Structures are given as C-alpha cells and as structure tokens.
Amino acid sequence: MHYLAFAAGVSGARPGPPWFPGPHWLSWVAGVALFVGGIGLLIDLAARCAAFVLAGALLLKVAIIHLPRVLANLHDPGPWTSAGEMLSICGGAIVLAGVLAKGLDGSRLATSSSSPTTVAGQYLFALPLFIFGAQHIMYGQFVATLIPAWIPGHVFWAYFIGVAFIASALAILTRQLADLAASLLGLMFFLWVLILHLPRVAASPHNGNEWTSAFVALAMSGSALLVAGTLATRE
C-alpha cells in the first residue's frame, strides 16, 4: 500500500517512493506484487512461492541499488544500514519459505524448522546485526538523539542496543540461547515501532521515509520472532 500510495501521488511527493529509483510504472508493479504476496502469506495461498519471490526481490534490490551506494562511499553509514535491513528481512523471508515447506501429501514437514533453507535464512538474518551493532557503537552520540526525550540515559541505551545487536547475532550463529536472543530482539524492534516510529509517523503522516522506517522495524520484528520460533523448535 505504501508503494501504491506513492505511485498514485497521494503523498504529494514525486511518483514512486524516494528509495525506489526507476520509471514510474515500476512503483505500481512493486506495489501490486508486494500486496499480492502479502495476501498470499496471510491466507497461505502459494505462500512459500511468495516468500521465495520476496527474498529474491530483496536480494536483487540490495545488489542493484544498495551495494553500489555502499561501495561509492564506504564511510557513509546510511547505505550500510539500508542494505543490512534488506538482507535481514530477506533472511526472514527465506526462513518463512523453509517453514512453509510441504510434503507430497500437502502437509507441513516436521523437519522444516531445521531444513537447509531455514538455516540459511537464520544466518542471513543474523549477519547484518553485526553492522547494526557496530554502527550503534561508532555513532552512539548520534543514535542517542533519536531516542525519545522521556526515556532517560540516551547515550547508555544507544551503546547498550549496539552490544545487544552483536550479542544476538553471536547467539543465533553459535546456537547458544539463540531462541531467547531472537525473541528479545523481536520484542525490542516491536517496542521501537510503538515508542519511536509510530509517534514520528503521527507527527509527519505525509513523510514517506517515516512510514518506511516504521514498516522496516515491524518487518524486522516479525523476522526475528520467526527466527526465534524455528530455533526453539530446532533446539
């Protein structure tokens, strides 16, 4: 719906989301594809196919759009963040595709939570967390300015979250308290949606970047909880 709103010019901005370069019609195609894929996932209609297509589209976006921006200026944290977010959500989509695997009789496979597809998605989800953690530590003073004023200890939380990202990544990769780490990570992202992103969206409802940030945080929360569920089953 976000893509389609921009494509239709509802936001008052130029056609197409600002983070999606290319012809105008691509915004319509992307919006329709995401909408149909989301419905398929919700009602379990060709859901595994939708998850794989989503993962492939996100990988393609990272390769074509984000990676060149990272390479153009390695010291700019923005492209690193965007690429890391897309890769983590891509990992979540791959995990979902693994979980949705079915046998010949159409039933869910009991081993889907530990299948190579699921495990690959878990690792892909976890690796960008190192980027997020490093950025929180390197740019702690700036991150502290993004924390709502009513929360005390801004600088402390900026560095604490950085350490939490790195610890969560290590837990998932080493399978040590992995389900707990991923669950807490999902809860953290969801709390960010509630206390950070929704107030910013409410304050600037026509700002597409604020909507995007909120949706990304929500998708990161869902991906983390999905990873947690597969790790708990595996353990």
N, C-alpha and C positions, 0 to 999 in steps of 0.2 A: 504494500500500500504506500510505503514511503517513496519508492521509485516512481510509482504511478502518479502520486501527488505532484512530484517534481516535474514529471514528463508533461502533465496537464497544465503546469504553470500555476497550480493552486497556491504555492508558497510565495508567489510573486517574484521568485528568483528566475534566472535563466533556465531554459528547458534542460532537464536532466540534473541529477544530483551533482554537486560540485566535485565529488570524489569519483565521478564516473565519466571520463573523457570519451569523446567519440560522437558520432551522429545522433541526432535527436531520437531516431527510431530505436536505437539500442536501449534507451531508457525504458521504452514501452515493452520491448522484448524481455528485458531483465525483470521488470516489474511483474509481468504476466507469468514468467517462468517461476519466479520466487513464490508468487501467490499460489499457483497450481501445485508446486512442490510442497508448500506448507500445508495445503489442504490434504494432499496425499499422505503426508506424515501423520496428520491428526486423525484421519479416518482409516489409516492403514490400507490405503489403496495404492499399489505399486510403490509402497513406502521405501523399500530397500533400493529400488532403482532411483527414486527421488533423492535419497541420501547420498548415493554414489555420484549422481549428477551434480548435486550441490558441492560435494567435496572436490570434484574435478573442476567446477567453475571457480571455486575459491583458489585452488592451486594455480589455475590459469591466470586469474587476476593478480596473484602475487608475482608470478613470473613476468607478466606483461607490464603491469602498472607499478607495483611496489618495489620489486627488485631493482629496476633501473633507477628509481629515486634513491634507494639506499646506496647504490654504487656511485651515484652522482655526487653525494656528499655523505661520507661515512660518519661524520661527526654531528649530523643532524638527527636528533632523537625521534622526530616525528615519523619519518618513513619506517624506521625500525619498529616503532610501536604499531603502526598500521599493519605492517607485514606480519608481525608477531600475532596480532589479534586474528587476522585472517587464517594463519596457519593453525592456531589453537582451535578455532571454530571448525576448520577443515578436519582436524583430528577428531573433534566431537562428532562430525557427520560420518566419518569413517567408522568410529565406534558404533554409532547408531546402525550403520549398514551391517556391521558384523552381528549385532544383537538381533537384527530383523531377519537373519538367515533362516530359511525354512528347509525342511527335508522334502523328500519326494512325495510324502503324504500331505504336504502343506502345513505341517505343524512346526512350531519353533524348535530349533535344535538346542538340546540341553547344553552342548559344548560351545554355543555361540559366544558366550561371555569370555572364553579363553581362546577363540579362534585366531589365526594369524591376522585376519583383518582387524579384529577388535584390538589386539595387542599393538598393531602398527598405529592405530588411531590413538591409543593411550599415550604412546611415546611421542607422536606428533603433537598431541595436545600439551604434553609436559615440557618439551624442549623450549618453546618460546617463553615459558615462565622465567627462565634464566635471564632473558632480555629484560622483561618487566622488572625483575628484582634488581638487576644492575642499574637500570635507569632510575629506580626509586632511590638507590643509594647515591648514585652520581649526581642526581638533580634533586636531592632531598629538600633543599630550600624552596625550590620552585613548586614541587609537589605539595609542600605544606600550604601553599597559598590556595590550593584547590579544595582543601578540607573546609567544611562549613565552619563559620565563626563560633558557633555554640559548642563545638567539640574542643575540649582543652588539649594542650600538648600537641600542636600541629606537627612540629618537627619530629617529635618522637614517633608519631603514627606513620609519618612518611617513611622513616627508616625501618620501623617495625614491619610495615607491609612489604618493603623490599626484601627483608630477611624471610618473611613468611612465603613470598613467591619462590625464593630459592629453596627453602626447606620443603615446600610442597612438590617442587619438581624432583628433588632428590628422593623424596618418599615414593613418588609414583615410579620413578625409574628403577629404584632398588627394591620395590615391593615391601618396604618397611613402613607399617602404619599407613599404607597407601590409601585405603578406603577412607580412613579418618581425615587424612590430609586433603583429599579431593572433596570430601563433604564440607569441611570447614572453608575450603576455597570457594565452593559454590555458594555457601551461605554468605561469605564476605562480598562476593560480586552482587548477590541479590540485595544485601543491605546497601551497597553503593547505589543501586537503582533507586531504592526508596529514599535515602537520605541525601544523596548527592545529585543524581541525574534528573529525577522527576521534578524537584524544585527548580532546576535550571531550565527544564523544558517548559514548566509552567510560567517562568519569568520571561522566556523568549520562545513562544509557541511557533513562530514563523522561521526560526533558525534551524535549518536542516541539519547542521552539524551537531546540535544538541540532541536532536531526535536520534541521529545516527549513533552517538556515544551511548545513549540510553539503551538502544537496541543491541549494540555490541556487548555491553555489560550484561544484559539479560541473556544473550546467547552464550556468553562465557559462563554464566551461572549454570545454565542448563547443561552445557557441555561438561562442566566439572562434576555436576551431580550424576550425569550419565556415566562418566568415567568411574566415579565412586561406586555406583551400583554394580558395574562389571567387575571391579576389583574386589568388592565384598563377596560376590558370587564365586570368583576365582579362588579367593583365599579360603 
